Amino acid sequence: MLRPAPALAAGLFCLGLLGCSIGSRPPNTYDLVAPRSFAGAPRPAPWQLVIYEPTAVHALDTDRLMVRPSADQVSYYKGVAWSDRLPHLVQARMIETFQNSGAVRAASATTGQYALVTDLRSFQIDVSSGKAAAEIEIFAKLVNVNTGKVIATKGFSARVAANTDSPGDAIAALNQGFTEVLQDTTTWVATRRLG
């Protein structure tokens, strides 16, 4: 039998036994971290990259931290929030990652010769096996801005075991997996010799 996440259990205890009101305390807010070190980084690509906000299903287009008790069920940690809507936060950290890495001449949310268009397919804690793990999946397309032609496509994913299903451990595992995905994406984009 699956053990509920502590944050969910705490929320039920609060509602069921203590009668405390929802929203009486602000949520614990967490952020994603962009990697700053890049082992074996390729030679920088000589063009500018525009990074659009990822598309995402409604369940991920939120500032709430998703947890999957089973493959077909979606829930969220109580009293826990991201510092922004998840797709916007992912976009901001992607831009920061490319700027930190020097993988392209310039990276921004507005202008570039090529565009990184992404679909945020998974970004949650999976507890369906009884052990918590961060799951991240992003599908990427590199597009010529002038012609609209898709130059290359690739999926990037990571699964990282969390020490426990507590929010702090969940965020740590998500950040580790996100770092892996960002480093792989950065290398993939930088090795496209397009300009």
ChimeraX attribute file (.defattr): number of C-alpha atoms within 10 A of each C-alpha:
attribute: neighborCount
match mode: 1-to-1
recipient: residues
	/A:1	6
	/A:2	11
	/A:3	12
	/A:4	13
	/A:5	21
	/A:6	15
	/A:7	17
	/A:8	16
	/A:9	14
	/A:10	15
	/A:11	16
	/A:12	14
	/A:13	13
	/A:14	14
	/A:15	13
	/A:16	10
	/A:17	8
	/A:18	9
	/A:19	10
	/A:20	13
	/A:21	9
	/A:22	12
	/A:23	8
	/A:24	7
	/A:25	9
	/A:26	10
	/A:27	13
	/A:28	13
	/A:29	14
	/A:30	17
	/A:31	15
	/A:32	20
	/A:33	19
	/A:34	21
	/A:35	20
	/A:36	13
	/A:37	11
	/A:38	16
	/A:39	7
	/A:40	7
	/A:41	15
	/A:42	17
	/A:43	12
	/A:44	17
	/A:45	19
	/A:46	14
	/A:47	17
	/A:48	18
	/A:49	28
	/A:50	21
	/A:51	23
	/A:52	21
	/A:53	20
	/A:54	21
	/A:55	17
	/A:56	18
	/A:57	12
	/A:58	7
	/A:59	14
	/A:60	20
	/A:61	15
	/A:62	17
	/A:63	19
	/A:64	23
	/A:65	24
	/A:66	21
	/A:67	24
	/A:68	18
	/A:69	21
	/A:70	14
	/A:71	10
	/A:72	7
	/A:73	9
	/A:74	14
	/A:75	16
	/A:76	19
	/A:77	21
	/A:78	21
	/A:79	19
	/A:80	19
	/A:81	22
	/A:82	18
	/A:83	15
	/A:84	16
	/A:85	14
	/A:86	24
	/A:87	22
	/A:88	18
	/A:89	18
	/A:90	22
	/A:91	18
	/A:92	19
	/A:93	19
	/A:94	29
	/A:95	20
	/A:96	17
	/A:97	24
	/A:98	27
	/A:99	17
	/A:100	15
	/A:101	21
	/A:102	18
	/A:103	26
	/A:104	20
	/A:105	15
	/A:106	18
	/A:107	25
	/A:108	19
	/A:109	16
	/A:110	10
	/A:111	15
	/A:112	19
	/A:113	15
	/A:114	24
	/A:115	25
	/A:116	25
	/A:117	18
	/A:118	22
	/A:119	17
	/A:120	20
	/A:121	18
	/A:122	19
	/A:123	24
	/A:124	26
	/A:125	31
	/A:126	24
	/A:127	21
	/A:128	18
	/A:129	12
	/A:130	14
	/A:131	15
	/A:132	25
	/A:133	27
	/A:134	27
	/A:135	22
	/A:136	22
	/A:137	19
	/A:138	22
	/A:139	18
	/A:140	20
	/A:141	17
	/A:142	23
	/A:143	20
	/A:144	18
	/A:145	16
	/A:146	10
	/A:147	9
	/A:148	11
	/A:149	11
	/A:150	15
	/A:151	13
	/A:152	14
	/A:153	15
	/A:154	13
	/A:155	15
	/A:156	17
	/A:157	19
	/A:158	19
	/A:159	21
	/A:160	20
	/A:161	20
	/A:162	23
	/A:163	14
	/A:164	15
	/A:165	26
	/A:166	15
	/A:167	22
	/A:168	15
	/A:169	17
	/A:170	24
	/A:171	21
	/A:172	19
	/A:173	25
	/A:174	26
	/A:175	20
	/A:176	20
	/A:177	22
	/A:178	30
	/A:179	21
	/A:180	19
	/A:181	20
	/A:182	21
	/A:183	22
	/A:184	15
	/A:185	22
	/A:186	21
	/A:187	19
	/A:188	18
	/A:189	24
	/A:190	22
	/A:191	15
	/A:192	12
	/A:193	10
	/A:194	13
	/A:195	9
